[in-house]
């Protein structure tokens, strides 16, 4: 995939999606414009038929999730959710970070699910694929609306994010945490500002995410830090520093995930390496192959998150030793949340004020 790097964007160009049989033929001027003109972000509504996704993968630490957005303006070049845009006949490259779909009926669909007679209350994770606090959330407030409903109905929820816009919702998160209904994981793959601008261009700085961790901790919200992804010869030297800083800012636990390159992400990441780290590209790919049995990615359950072999083993040992040194518990499973107080729609007590028991 040939392309031009644009300031504030992660992907180098428009990777062809894997379902596209015949690429669109562009004129010479259109080809030039597509490479030279920085694409703007476009928001489009996507009315969901259902809102809860169910996971049966043994190496994912949650069983149910909600994604208020499809696509993510953060533009993290490594994002494993990029291939989902192929199902929309869009590119997992720049389209993924510029063509953003939001679900305006998320709360409506969630309440409809909870009303079903056979519904069983179990923790739901918001942000498993795309960030629930990406820039569009500041205006649309879909994640905040969902959190309000989780609180109103005493349903446990966990969140995964890099977005410091989460500070806006500290009131709801604190109220949920007070009832053991909430936990938060903040992802910090690098403390290097220059690398962050290339790797995850529209994500807040690591220092801002650490301050968010502290604010959440001060509000009583249990927090973990995700050192994810760990990219060989790119950010793997930062593991100890990230864990130390996270512990100092209130994190209680930590987990790490090796870089994943499903489907089109492999090409997108390869182009990024060639553009930004050409002197290291071959070495990075060599280490990935060492960790994935000779391939740059092994999608098998039990392997895709942490890899295998000497390199992966070394990363795991360093991670565990550092967590022990700074007092962080390890493991991806969030703390056990309380499911006993769930109030199905129409059955919750009437007349309760915000924050009441």
BALOBA-1460 file (C-alpha; in Angstrom, 3 decimals):
// residues 357
<rec num="1" residu="x" x="0.000" y="0.000" z="0.000"/>
<rec num="2" residu="x" x="1.594" y="3.256" z="-1.104"/>
<rec num="3" residu="x" x="0.527" y="6.386" z="0.700"/>
<rec num="4" residu="x" x="1.416" y="9.618" z="2.417"/>
<rec num="5" residu="x" x="1.754" y="10.146" z="6.157"/>
<rec num="6" residu="x" x="-0.653" y="12.834" z="7.369"/>
<rec num="7" residu="x" x="-0.180" y="14.772" z="10.599"/>
<rec num="8" residu="x" x="-2.623" y="13.528" z="13.219"/>
<rec num="9" residu="x" x="-3.349" y="10.253" z="11.427"/>
<rec num="10" residu="x" x="-1.915" y="6.809" z="12.120"/>
<rec num="11" residu="x" x="-2.368" y="4.806" z="8.914"/>
<rec num="12" residu="x" x="-0.217" y="5.776" z="5.954"/>
<rec num="13" residu="x" x="-2.993" y="5.313" z="3.400"/>
<rec num="14" residu="x" x="-6.163" y="3.499" z="2.395"/>
<rec num="15" residu="x" x="-5.463" y="-0.207" z="2.726"/>
<rec num="16" residu="x" x="-7.707" y="-2.279" z="0.464"/>
<rec num="17" residu="x" x="-10.194" y="-4.202" z="2.578"/>
<rec num="18" residu="x" x="-10.053" y="-7.975" z="2.287"/>
<rec num="19" residu="x" x="-13.571" y="-8.291" z="0.850"/>
<rec num="20" residu="x" x="-12.994" y="-5.855" z="-2.000"/>
<rec num="21" residu="x" x="-12.760" y="-7.919" z="-5.173"/>
<rec num="22" residu="x" x="-12.078" y="-5.082" z="-7.604"/>
<rec num="23" residu="x" x="-10.588" y="-1.860" z="-6.246"/>
<rec num="24" residu="x" x="-12.283" y="1.354" z="-7.342"/>
<rec num="25" residu="x" x="-10.484" y="2.861" z="-10.308"/>
<rec num="26" residu="x" x="-9.505" y="6.462" z="-9.622"/>
<rec num="27" residu="x" x="-8.526" y="9.193" z="-12.030"/>
<rec num="28" residu="x" x="-5.001" y="10.562" z="-11.861"/>
<rec num="29" residu="x" x="-6.266" y="13.672" z="-10.028"/>
<rec num="30" residu="x" x="-8.291" y="11.605" z="-7.541"/>
<rec num="31" residu="x" x="-5.270" y="9.418" z="-6.848"/>
<rec num="32" residu="x" x="-3.133" y="12.506" z="-6.212"/>
<rec num="33" residu="x" x="-5.753" y="14.130" z="-3.968"/>
<rec num="34" residu="x" x="-6.261" y="10.964" z="-1.943"/>
<rec num="35" residu="x" x="-2.565" y="10.846" z="-1.169"/>
<rec num="36" residu="x" x="-1.941" y="14.543" z="-0.592"/>
<rec num="37" residu="x" x="-5.067" y="15.921" z="1.087"/>
<rec num="38" residu="x" x="-5.379" y="15.133" z="4.782"/>
<rec num="39" residu="x" x="-8.786" y="13.480" z="5.294"/>
<rec num="40" residu="x" x="-11.253" y="15.052" z="7.697"/>
<rec num="41" residu="x" x="-13.281" y="13.139" z="10.264"/>
<rec num="42" residu="x" x="-16.860" y="12.318" z="9.295"/>
<rec num="43" residu="x" x="-19.420" y="11.161" z="11.891"/>
<rec num="44" residu="x" x="-22.375" y="9.041" z="10.825"/>
<rec num="45" residu="x" x="-25.202" y="7.487" z="12.863"/>
<rec num="46" residu="x" x="-25.490" y="3.703" z="12.915"/>
<rec num="47" residu="x" x="-28.721" y="2.467" z="14.447"/>
<rec num="48" residu="x" x="-27.935" y="-0.789" z="16.207"/>
<rec num="49" residu="x" x="-30.279" y="-3.765" z="16.156"/>
<rec num="50" residu="x" x="-28.558" y="-5.089" z="19.267"/>
<rec num="51" residu="x" x="-25.942" y="-3.481" z="21.472"/>
<rec num="52" residu="x" x="-24.280" y="-6.222" z="23.547"/>
<rec num="53" residu="x" x="-21.622" y="-8.372" z="21.895"/>
<rec num="54" residu="x" x="-20.859" y="-11.775" z="23.378"/>
<rec num="55" residu="x" x="-17.354" y="-13.189" z="23.545"/>
<rec num="56" residu="x" x="-16.395" y="-16.849" z="23.808"/>
<rec num="57" residu="x" x="-12.636" y="-16.388" z="23.459"/>
<rec num="58" residu="x" x="-10.800" y="-17.868" z="26.467"/>
<rec num="59" residu="x" x="-8.029" y="-15.261" z="26.324"/>
<rec num="60" residu="x" x="-10.278" y="-12.192" z="26.496"/>
<rec num="61" residu="x" x="-10.995" y="-11.106" z="30.093"/>
<rec num="62" residu="x" x="-14.703" y="-10.383" z="29.635"/>
<rec num="63" residu="x" x="-17.736" y="-12.146" z="28.223"/>
<rec num="64" residu="x" x="-19.962" y="-9.232" z="27.182"/>
<rec num="65" residu="x" x="-19.138" y="-5.859" z="25.673"/>
<rec num="66" residu="x" x="-20.607" y="-2.685" z="24.216"/>
<rec num="67" residu="x" x="-18.959" y="-0.491" z="21.610"/>
<rec num="68" residu="x" x="-20.748" y="2.856" z="21.235"/>
<rec num="69" residu="x" x="-18.585" y="3.678" z="18.214"/>
<rec num="70" residu="x" x="-17.360" y="1.854" z="15.108"/>
<rec num="71" residu="x" x="-14.039" y="3.238" z="13.950"/>
<rec num="72" residu="x" x="-11.811" y="5.357" z="16.160"/>
<rec num="73" residu="x" x="-10.378" y="8.813" z="15.600"/>
<rec num="74" residu="x" x="-7.486" y="8.103" z="17.955"/>
<rec num="75" residu="x" x="-5.804" y="6.547" z="14.923"/>
<rec num="76" residu="x" x="-3.659" y="3.987" z="16.749"/>
<rec num="77" residu="x" x="-1.794" y="2.308" z="13.918"/>
<rec num="78" residu="x" x="-1.700" y="-1.033" z="15.752"/>
<rec num="79" residu="x" x="-5.428" y="-1.228" z="16.531"/>
<rec num="80" residu="x" x="-6.714" y="-4.782" z="16.108"/>
<rec num="81" residu="x" x="-10.253" y="-3.447" z="15.509"/>
<rec num="82" residu="x" x="-9.325" y="-1.876" z="12.168"/>
<rec num="83" residu="x" x="-10.422" y="-4.895" z="10.071"/>
<rec num="84" residu="x" x="-14.026" y="-4.356" z="11.208"/>
<rec num="85" residu="x" x="-14.296" y="-1.496" z="8.712"/>
<rec num="86" residu="x" x="-13.948" y="-4.042" z="5.914"/>
<rec num="87" residu="x" x="-17.455" y="-5.260" z="6.744"/>
<rec num="88" residu="x" x="-18.676" y="-1.742" z="5.934"/>
<rec num="89" residu="x" x="-16.857" y="-1.818" z="2.577"/>
<rec num="90" residu="x" x="-14.427" y="0.777" z="3.918"/>
<rec num="91" residu="x" x="-10.672" y="0.754" z="4.317"/>
<rec num="92" residu="x" x="-9.186" y="-0.395" z="7.631"/>
<rec num="93" residu="x" x="-6.546" y="2.262" z="6.972"/>
<rec num="94" residu="x" x="-7.474" y="5.941" z="6.982"/>
<rec num="95" residu="x" x="-11.216" y="5.229" z="6.709"/>
<rec num="96" residu="x" x="-11.118" y="3.508" z="10.104"/>
<rec num="97" residu="x" x="-9.905" y="6.692" z="11.785"/>
<rec num="98" residu="x" x="-11.874" y="9.205" z="9.697"/>
<rec num="99" residu="x" x="-15.200" y="7.484" z="8.945"/>
<rec num="100" residu="x" x="-16.639" y="7.145" z="12.454"/>
<rec num="101" residu="x" x="-20.035" y="5.585" z="13.131"/>
<rec num="102" residu="x" x="-21.906" y="6.200" z="16.383"/>
<rec num="103" residu="x" x="-24.897" y="4.396" z="17.846"/>
<rec num="104" residu="x" x="-27.511" y="6.964" z="18.911"/>
<rec num="105" residu="x" x="-29.914" y="4.243" z="20.089"/>
<rec num="106" residu="x" x="-27.377" y="2.490" z="22.332"/>
<rec num="107" residu="x" x="-29.291" y="3.172" z="25.559"/>
<rec num="108" residu="x" x="-32.604" y="2.164" z="23.991"/>
<rec num="109" residu="x" x="-31.168" y="-1.168" z="22.808"/>
<rec num="110" residu="x" x="-29.488" y="-1.812" z="26.150"/>
<rec num="111" residu="x" x="-32.699" y="-1.276" z="28.101"/>
<rec num="112" residu="x" x="-34.585" y="-3.496" z="25.661"/>
<rec num="113" residu="x" x="-32.061" y="-6.277" z="26.300"/>
<rec num="114" residu="x" x="-32.321" y="-5.885" z="30.059"/>
<rec num="115" residu="x" x="-36.112" y="-6.099" z="29.858"/>
<rec num="116" residu="x" x="-36.039" y="-9.591" z="28.379"/>
<rec num="117" residu="x" x="-37.263" y="-12.207" z="30.888"/>
<rec num="118" residu="x" x="-34.225" y="-14.452" z="30.470"/>
<rec num="119" residu="x" x="-31.607" y="-11.742" z="30.864"/>
<rec num="120" residu="x" x="-28.850" y="-12.652" z="33.311"/>
<rec num="121" residu="x" x="-26.870" y="-9.833" z="34.891"/>
<rec num="122" residu="x" x="-23.115" y="-10.158" z="34.276"/>
<rec num="123" residu="x" x="-20.472" y="-7.409" z="33.972"/>
<rec num="124" residu="x" x="-20.332" y="-5.647" z="30.614"/>
<rec num="125" residu="x" x="-17.190" y="-4.018" z="29.234"/>
<rec num="126" residu="x" x="-17.461" y="-0.745" z="27.317"/>
<rec num="127" residu="x" x="-14.667" y="-0.127" z="24.828"/>
<rec num="128" residu="x" x="-13.467" y="-3.603" z="23.924"/>
<rec num="129" residu="x" x="-12.915" y="-2.675" z="20.263"/>
<rec num="130" residu="x" x="-12.964" y="1.093" z="19.864"/>
<rec num="131" residu="x" x="-12.397" y="3.759" z="22.481"/>
<rec num="132" residu="x" x="-15.576" y="4.963" z="24.229"/>
<rec num="133" residu="x" x="-13.837" y="8.269" z="24.992"/>
<rec num="134" residu="x" x="-12.559" y="9.131" z="21.539"/>
<rec num="135" residu="x" x="-13.014" y="12.797" z="20.499"/>
<rec num="136" residu="x" x="-16.609" y="12.397" z="19.281"/>
<rec num="137" residu="x" x="-17.744" y="11.399" z="22.783"/>
<rec num="138" residu="x" x="-17.186" y="14.931" z="24.088"/>
<rec num="139" residu="x" x="-20.118" y="16.086" z="21.971"/>
<rec num="140" residu="x" x="-22.266" y="12.982" z="21.567"/>
<rec num="141" residu="x" x="-22.083" y="11.731" z="25.197"/>
<rec num="142" residu="x" x="-23.216" y="8.208" z="24.311"/>
<rec num="143" residu="x" x="-20.832" y="6.634" z="26.821"/>
<rec num="144" residu="x" x="-22.047" y="8.972" z="29.553"/>
<rec num="145" residu="x" x="-25.665" y="8.109" z="28.779"/>
<rec num="146" residu="x" x="-24.807" y="4.423" z="29.050"/>
<rec num="147" residu="x" x="-23.033" y="4.903" z="32.386"/>
<rec num="148" residu="x" x="-26.063" y="6.724" z="33.765"/>
<rec num="149" residu="x" x="-28.251" y="3.760" z="32.834"/>
<rec num="150" residu="x" x="-25.788" y="1.307" z="34.389"/>
<rec num="151" residu="x" x="-25.965" y="3.317" z="37.611"/>
<rec num="152" residu="x" x="-29.746" y="3.699" z="37.551"/>
<rec num="153" residu="x" x="-30.196" y="-0.052" z="37.211"/>
<rec num="154" residu="x" x="-27.268" y="-1.085" z="39.430"/>
<rec num="155" residu="x" x="-25.622" y="-3.081" z="36.649"/>
<rec num="156" residu="x" x="-21.838" y="-3.706" z="36.815"/>
<rec num="157" residu="x" x="-19.672" y="-2.243" z="34.063"/>
<rec num="158" residu="x" x="-15.978" y="-1.989" z="33.226"/>
<rec num="159" residu="x" x="-14.293" y="0.370" z="30.797"/>
<rec num="160" residu="x" x="-11.162" y="0.259" z="28.645"/>
<rec num="161" residu="x" x="-9.869" y="3.555" z="27.315"/>
<rec num="162" residu="x" x="-7.009" y="5.897" z="26.495"/>
<rec num="163" residu="x" x="-9.256" y="8.955" z="26.495"/>
<rec num="164" residu="x" x="-8.886" y="11.561" z="29.211"/>
<rec num="165" residu="x" x="-12.398" y="12.822" z="28.422"/>
<rec num="166" residu="x" x="-13.344" y="10.169" z="30.986"/>
<rec num="167" residu="x" x="-12.695" y="12.843" z="33.636"/>
<rec num="168" residu="x" x="-16.060" y="14.368" z="32.726"/>
<rec num="169" residu="x" x="-17.785" y="11.236" z="34.015"/>
<rec num="170" residu="x" x="-16.002" y="10.945" z="37.356"/>
<rec num="171" residu="x" x="-19.292" y="11.610" z="39.145"/>
<rec num="172" residu="x" x="-20.939" y="8.553" z="37.600"/>
<rec num="173" residu="x" x="-17.854" y="6.364" z="37.854"/>
<rec num="174" residu="x" x="-17.397" y="7.214" z="41.535"/>
<rec num="175" residu="x" x="-21.050" y="6.465" z="42.264"/>
<rec num="176" residu="x" x="-20.765" y="3.129" z="40.468"/>
<rec num="177" residu="x" x="-17.500" y="2.258" z="42.224"/>
<rec num="178" residu="x" x="-19.015" y="3.057" z="45.614"/>
<rec num="179" residu="x" x="-21.396" y="0.148" z="44.998"/>
<rec num="180" residu="x" x="-18.684" y="-2.121" z="43.540"/>
<rec num="181" residu="x" x="-20.218" y="-1.753" z="40.101"/>
<rec num="182" residu="x" x="-17.279" y="-0.383" z="38.133"/>
<rec num="183" residu="x" x="-13.624" y="-0.852" z="37.207"/>
<rec num="184" residu="x" x="-11.466" y="0.958" z="34.654"/>
<rec num="185" residu="x" x="-8.429" y="-0.044" z="32.591"/>
<rec num="186" residu="x" x="-6.238" y="2.654" z="31.052"/>
<rec num="187" residu="x" x="-3.935" y="1.703" z="28.183"/>
<rec num="188" residu="x" x="-0.436" y="3.223" z="28.114"/>
<rec num="189" residu="x" x="1.920" y="1.618" z="25.579"/>
<rec num="190" residu="x" x="4.575" y="4.345" z="25.631"/>
<rec num="191" residu="x" x="5.815" y="7.287" z="27.685"/>
<rec num="192" residu="x" x="7.776" y="8.648" z="24.719"/>
<rec num="193" residu="x" x="5.912" y="11.697" z="23.365"/>
<rec num="194" residu="x" x="7.535" y="11.559" z="19.936"/>
<rec num="195" residu="x" x="6.707" y="7.868" z="19.522"/>
<rec num="196" residu="x" x="3.157" y="8.445" z="20.754"/>
<rec num="197" residu="x" x="2.552" y="11.091" z="18.099"/>
<rec num="198" residu="x" x="3.474" y="8.580" z="15.407"/>
<rec num="199" residu="x" x="1.970" y="5.458" z="16.969"/>
<rec num="200" residu="x" x="-1.319" y="6.805" z="18.362"/>
<rec num="201" residu="x" x="-1.553" y="10.357" z="17.006"/>
<rec num="202" residu="x" x="-4.837" y="11.580" z="18.500"/>
<rec num="203" residu="x" x="-4.526" y="9.940" z="21.906"/>
<rec num="204" residu="x" x="-3.815" y="12.175" z="24.932"/>
<rec num="205" residu="x" x="-0.243" y="12.190" z="26.221"/>
<rec num="206" residu="x" x="0.853" y="9.483" z="28.640"/>
<rec num="207" residu="x" x="1.257" y="12.125" z="31.343"/>
<rec num="208" residu="x" x="-2.415" y="13.073" z="30.930"/>
<rec num="209" residu="x" x="-3.457" y="9.426" z="31.182"/>
<rec num="210" residu="x" x="-1.436" y="9.040" z="34.372"/>
<rec num="211" residu="x" x="-3.234" y="12.054" z="35.826"/>
<rec num="212" residu="x" x="-6.516" y="10.407" z="34.849"/>
<rec num="213" residu="x" x="-5.441" y="7.261" z="36.699"/>
<rec num="214" residu="x" x="-4.750" y="9.372" z="39.776"/>
<rec num="215" residu="x" x="-8.101" y="11.147" z="39.531"/>
<rec num="216" residu="x" x="-9.942" y="7.840" z="39.197"/>
<rec num="217" residu="x" x="-8.049" y="6.356" z="42.119"/>
<rec num="218" residu="x" x="-8.742" y="9.415" z="44.271"/>
<rec num="219" residu="x" x="-12.442" y="9.019" z="43.433"/>
<rec num="220" residu="x" x="-12.376" y="5.404" z="44.626"/>
<rec num="221" residu="x" x="-12.560" y="3.805" z="41.178"/>
<rec num="222" residu="x" x="-10.436" y="0.615" z="40.952"/>
<rec num="223" residu="x" x="-7.989" y="1.022" z="38.076"/>
<rec num="224" residu="x" x="-5.584" y="-1.115" z="36.124"/>
<rec num="225" residu="x" x="-2.992" y="-0.222" z="33.509"/>
<rec num="226" residu="x" x="-2.633" y="-2.043" z="30.205"/>
<rec num="227" residu="x" x="0.849" y="-2.063" z="28.716"/>
<rec num="228" residu="x" x="-0.593" y="-2.749" z="25.325"/>
<rec num="229" residu="x" x="0.527" y="-3.436" z="22.810"/>
<rec num="230" residu="x" x="4.110" y="-4.406" z="23.529"/>
<rec num="231" residu="x" x="5.928" y="-3.956" z="20.219"/>
<rec num="232" residu="x" x="9.344" y="-5.621" z="19.947"/>
<rec num="233" residu="x" x="12.239" y="-3.163" z="19.572"/>
<rec num="234" residu="x" x="9.786" y="-0.239" z="19.596"/>
<rec num="235" residu="x" x="8.350" y="0.187" z="23.093"/>
<rec num="236" residu="x" x="9.370" y="-2.988" z="24.950"/>
<rec num="237" residu="x" x="12.131" y="-1.108" z="26.788"/>
<rec num="238" residu="x" x="9.483" y="1.015" z="28.534"/>
<rec num="239" residu="x" x="7.610" y="-1.729" z="30.398"/>
<rec num="240" residu="x" x="9.212" y="-1.097" z="33.780"/>
<rec num="241" residu="x" x="8.834" y="2.683" z="33.567"/>
<rec num="242" residu="x" x="5.155" y="2.488" z="32.611"/>
<rec num="243" residu="x" x="4.354" y="0.088" z="35.444"/>
<rec num="244" residu="x" x="6.251" y="2.173" z="37.983"/>
<rec num="245" residu="x" x="4.468" y="5.368" z="36.982"/>
<rec num="246" residu="x" x="1.069" y="3.666" z="36.887"/>
<rec num="247" residu="x" x="1.572" y="2.339" z="40.415"/>
<rec num="248" residu="x" x="2.592" y="5.787" z="41.630"/>
<rec num="249" residu="x" x="-0.610" y="7.212" z="40.128"/>
<rec num="250" residu="x" x="-3.035" y="4.800" z="41.755"/>
<rec num="251" residu="x" x="-3.256" y="1.730" z="39.535"/>
<rec num="252" residu="x" x="-3.907" y="-1.479" z="41.453"/>
<rec num="253" residu="x" x="-3.223" y="-4.073" z="38.762"/>
<rec num="254" residu="x" x="-1.672" y="-4.457" z="35.327"/>
<rec num="255" residu="x" x="-1.690" y="-6.593" z="32.196"/>
<rec num="256" residu="x" x="0.288" y="-6.682" z="28.965"/>
<rec num="257" residu="x" x="-0.561" y="-7.744" z="25.426"/>
<rec num="258" residu="x" x="1.829" y="-8.473" z="22.588"/>
<rec num="259" residu="x" x="1.225" y="-6.640" z="19.310"/>
<rec num="260" residu="x" x="-1.567" y="-8.283" z="17.320"/>
<rec num="261" residu="x" x="-1.644" y="-8.049" z="13.510"/>
<rec num="262" residu="x" x="-4.917" y="-9.572" z="12.277"/>
<rec num="263" residu="x" x="-5.907" y="-9.306" z="8.615"/>
<rec num="264" residu="x" x="-5.178" y="-5.857" z="7.144"/>
<rec num="265" residu="x" x="-3.433" y="-4.579" z="10.285"/>
<rec num="266" residu="x" x="-0.314" y="-6.475" z="9.242"/>
<rec num="267" residu="x" x="0.061" y="-4.373" z="6.083"/>
<rec num="268" residu="x" x="-0.901" y="-1.143" z="7.846"/>
<rec num="269" residu="x" x="1.701" y="-1.699" z="10.552"/>
<rec num="270" residu="x" x="4.354" y="-2.742" z="8.031"/>
<rec num="271" residu="x" x="3.807" y="0.478" z="6.080"/>
<rec num="272" residu="x" x="4.036" y="2.453" z="9.321"/>
<rec num="273" residu="x" x="7.355" y="0.803" z="10.170"/>
<rec num="274" residu="x" x="8.746" y="1.565" z="6.723"/>
<rec num="275" residu="x" x="7.667" y="5.190" z="7.056"/>
<rec num="276" residu="x" x="8.694" y="5.945" z="10.638"/>
<rec num="277" residu="x" x="11.262" y="3.317" z="11.699"/>
<rec num="278" residu="x" x="12.819" y="1.974" z="8.492"/>
<rec num="279" residu="x" x="16.109" y="1.128" z="10.204"/>
<rec num="280" residu="x" x="14.321" y="-1.167" z="12.665"/>
<rec num="281" residu="x" x="11.581" y="-2.627" z="10.491"/>
<rec num="282" residu="x" x="13.281" y="-5.946" z="9.711"/>
<rec num="283" residu="x" x="14.337" y="-6.452" z="13.332"/>
<rec num="284" residu="x" x="10.821" y="-5.769" z="14.643"/>
<rec num="285" residu="x" x="9.335" y="-8.286" z="12.214"/>
<rec num="286" residu="x" x="12.005" y="-10.848" z="13.076"/>
<rec num="287" residu="x" x="11.186" y="-10.632" z="16.785"/>
<rec num="288" residu="x" x="7.472" y="-10.923" z="16.046"/>
<rec num="289" residu="x" x="8.121" y="-14.079" z="14.035"/>
<rec num="290" residu="x" x="10.146" y="-15.482" z="16.924"/>
<rec num="291" residu="x" x="7.169" y="-14.886" z="19.221"/>
<rec num="292" residu="x" x="4.618" y="-16.363" z="16.815"/>
<rec num="293" residu="x" x="6.168" y="-19.594" z="15.627"/>
<rec num="294" residu="x" x="7.705" y="-18.184" z="12.454"/>
<rec num="295" residu="x" x="4.790" y="-15.941" z="11.506"/>
<rec num="296" residu="x" x="4.280" y="-12.272" z="12.249"/>
<rec num="297" residu="x" x="0.975" y="-13.105" z="13.923"/>
<rec num="298" residu="x" x="-0.550" y="-16.245" z="15.409"/>
<rec num="299" residu="x" x="-4.314" y="-15.860" z="15.858"/>
<rec num="300" residu="x" x="-4.827" y="-19.011" z="17.908"/>
<rec num="301" residu="x" x="-6.470" y="-18.650" z="21.297"/>
<rec num="302" residu="x" x="-3.871" y="-18.755" z="24.028"/>
<rec num="303" residu="x" x="-1.152" y="-17.458" z="21.696"/>
<rec num="304" residu="x" x="-2.379" y="-14.240" z="20.081"/>
<rec num="305" residu="x" x="-2.217" y="-12.124" z="23.246"/>
<rec num="306" residu="x" x="1.190" y="-13.120" z="24.619"/>
<rec num="307" residu="x" x="3.004" y="-15.170" z="21.989"/>
<rec num="308" residu="x" x="5.482" y="-17.925" z="22.829"/>
<rec num="309" residu="x" x="9.185" y="-18.656" z="22.658"/>
<rec num="310" residu="x" x="12.208" y="-16.962" z="24.269"/>
<rec num="311" residu="x" x="11.304" y="-13.360" z="23.430"/>
<rec num="312" residu="x" x="7.712" y="-13.616" z="24.672"/>
<rec num="313" residu="x" x="8.877" y="-15.478" z="27.766"/>
<rec num="314" residu="x" x="11.404" y="-12.752" z="28.527"/>
<rec num="315" residu="x" x="8.752" y="-10.030" z="28.235"/>
<rec num="316" residu="x" x="6.444" y="-11.955" z="30.555"/>
<rec num="317" residu="x" x="9.195" y="-12.417" z="33.136"/>
<rec num="318" residu="x" x="10.118" y="-8.733" z="33.063"/>
<rec num="319" residu="x" x="6.484" y="-7.733" z="33.386"/>
<rec num="320" residu="x" x="5.803" y="-9.984" z="36.371"/>
<rec num="321" residu="x" x="9.021" y="-8.980" z="38.138"/>
<rec num="322" residu="x" x="8.274" y="-5.299" z="37.686"/>
<rec num="323" residu="x" x="4.686" y="-5.665" z="38.903"/>
<rec num="324" residu="x" x="5.919" y="-7.442" z="42.005"/>
<rec num="325" residu="x" x="8.487" y="-4.723" z="42.648"/>
<rec num="326" residu="x" x="5.985" y="-1.840" z="42.413"/>
<rec num="327" residu="x" x="3.083" y="-3.636" z="44.092"/>
<rec num="328" residu="x" x="0.719" y="-4.247" z="41.171"/>
<rec num="329" residu="x" x="-1.300" y="-7.433" z="40.905"/>
<rec num="330" residu="x" x="-1.172" y="-9.177" z="37.533"/>
<rec num="331" residu="x" x="-3.794" y="-10.652" z="35.270"/>
<rec num="332" residu="x" x="-6.280" y="-9.314" z="32.750"/>
<rec num="333" residu="x" x="-9.449" y="-10.276" z="34.607"/>
<rec num="334" residu="x" x="-11.016" y="-7.214" z="36.236"/>
<rec num="335" residu="x" x="-11.978" y="-7.350" z="39.874"/>
<rec num="336" residu="x" x="-15.216" y="-9.140" z="40.723"/>
<rec num="337" residu="x" x="-18.108" y="-6.691" z="40.525"/>
<rec num="338" residu="x" x="-21.473" y="-6.920" z="42.272"/>
<rec num="339" residu="x" x="-24.313" y="-8.350" z="40.188"/>
<rec num="340" residu="x" x="-26.720" y="-8.859" z="43.074"/>
<rec num="341" residu="x" x="-28.386" y="-5.439" z="43.026"/>
<rec num="342" residu="x" x="-29.449" y="-5.346" z="39.383"/>
<rec num="343" residu="x" x="-32.829" y="-3.701" z="38.851"/>
<rec num="344" residu="x" x="-34.407" y="-4.664" z="35.519"/>
<rec num="345" residu="x" x="-36.178" y="-1.814" z="33.710"/>
<rec num="346" residu="x" x="-39.623" y="-1.254" z="35.153"/>
<rec num="347" residu="x" x="-38.755" y="-3.030" z="38.397"/>
<rec num="348" residu="x" x="-36.357" y="-0.583" z="40.041"/>
<rec num="349" residu="x" x="-37.600" y="1.355" z="43.017"/>
<rec num="350" residu="x" x="-39.302" y="4.606" z="42.150"/>
<rec num="351" residu="x" x="-38.427" y="8.014" z="43.457"/>
<rec num="352" residu="x" x="-34.705" y="7.396" z="43.927"/>
<rec num="353" residu="x" x="-32.448" y="10.382" z="43.559"/>
<rec num="354" residu="x" x="-29.042" y="10.182" z="41.887"/>
<rec num="355" residu="x" x="-26.646" y="8.464" z="44.225"/>
<rec num="356" residu="x" x="-29.353" y="6.923" z="46.419"/>
<rec num="357" residu="x" x="-29.245" y="3.344" z="47.674"/>
